[in-house]
């Protein structure tokens, strides 16, 4: 497992207490799990994602990640409609381990309230929580 100072935590990403992240990507919000989360889970072997067109409220479960250790639920960091899923994860779930922010993103949403992004944790706040 990585030490806290070894974690890849980009500055342009917002984080949740449940270790999901969200990043503005043009007109949509891209969502995935943090480097900390994938590190804790271990080797990811399967990712279950919703269909495009599905809508979720902030905090609702939108899928699961299965690793060699456990199955973990994925929770919406903000409400919105799923406009894209990362199709590559069907054949390469390990992308979440190797590149959780770019290759291993999970879904893109049209946010119902874009202001929810600003209410999420900054990198500094997330790091403080992890050190907690």
Secondary structure, DSSP 8 states (H G I E B T S, - for coil): ---GGG----TT-EE-TTSEEEEEETTEEEEEE-HHHHHHH-SEEEEE---TT-EE-TT-EEEEEEESS-EEEEE-SS-EEEEEE-THHHH-TTHHHH-TTTTT--EEEEES-THHHHHSB-HHHHHHHHH-
